[in-house]
Amino acid sequence: MRLTACVATLTVVLTSFSVNGCADKPPVTPQEITVTLSVDMPRVQTMQFLKQSALTLKLGTVQNDKADTVIAGASKAVIAGPDAGPVSVIMSGGESSVTPWSTMITDKLPAKKL
């Protein structure tokens, strides 16, 4: 008789946990990511394409504070390498903006992910 009562109690507790566990979902938060690309183009042309693609994708206000940095909304791209190319582009920021931005670069330029 005791075993049956224990099994019944355990069944009720497990059912309660599984119902409550499925009902409470953590809030979704945007992820911060970093993508590094190798672009086989000169630095100036790569910078121009970064600005143009950020405007095309409407990532936000495009700023060019430094000669090697493009800030587009909450995302940032930094170019490193010789002026004649090839260059590396390090993109960081929110996943929802970095992913389409880096995808556009790999689709349109001679570029690959590192």
N, C-alpha and C positions, 0 to 999 in steps of 0.2 A: 504494500500500500504506500509506503514511504517513497519508493522508487517512482511510482506513478505521479505522486504530488511533486517530486523534484523535476520530473520530465515536463509536467504541465507548467511549472514555474519557469523553467528554462525556455520552453517554447514561447511563453508570453514575453519574457525579457528579450529574447532574440528577435521576435517579431517587432517589438517596440524599437529596438536598435536599428533594424533594417528599414523600417518606415521613416524614422526620424533621420537616419543617415542619408537617405535618398532625397528627402525634402530640403535639407539645408545644403545649398551649393555655395561655395565661396564666390565672391564677386570677381568678375573678370577684370584684370588689370592689363593695360598695354605693356608689351614687352619692349625692352631696350635691346637692340642688336647692333652688331658691328659686322660689316662686310668689307673684305679687301679684294680689290680687282686689279688685274694687270692689264693696262691699256697700251696697245702698240701704236701710239700716236704722240705727236709733240705736246708739250705741256700747255701751250696757249690754245690749241684746238680742243684739247680735252677740257680745259676750263670753260671755254665757250659752250661746249656741248653740255657740260654739267649745268650751267646757268639756264640754257635753253630748255633742257629736259625738265628741270625743276619748275619752270614757268608752264610748260606744256602739261605737266601732271598736276599743276595747281597745288604744290606742296606748301605754299605760304609765301610770305615776303622773302624775296631772294636778296641776300646781302653778300658782298664780296669785300670783307674787311681787310684781308691780307691777300698777297699775291698767290698764295697756295691754298686758300680756303674759300669754300662756298657754303653759306648757311641758308637753308631753305626751310622756313618754319621751324619745326623742332628737330630737324635733321641737319647734319653737317657732313661735308665731304672735304677731305684734305688730300692734296696731290703731292707726291714725293717722287723725285727722279730728275734726270737731266732734262734740259730744255728741249732737246731734239727727240726725246722719248727713247724707249718706252717708259711709261710712268706707272706708279702704283696709286690707286685711289682708295682711301680708307673712308668708308661711309659709316656713320653712327647716328643713332637716334631711335625713334619709335619704329616698330616693325611695320606699321601700316604705311609709312612713308618711305623707309629705306628699301623695302622689298620691291615696290614697283620702280623706284628710281634705279636701283642696281640692275633690275631686269631689263629696263629700257637701254641701259648702257651696254649690257652684254648682247642684246639683240641688234643694236644699231652700230656699234663700234667693234673693231677688232680687239675684243677683250675677253678675259676669262677670269673666273673666281679662283682665288688662291687658297 
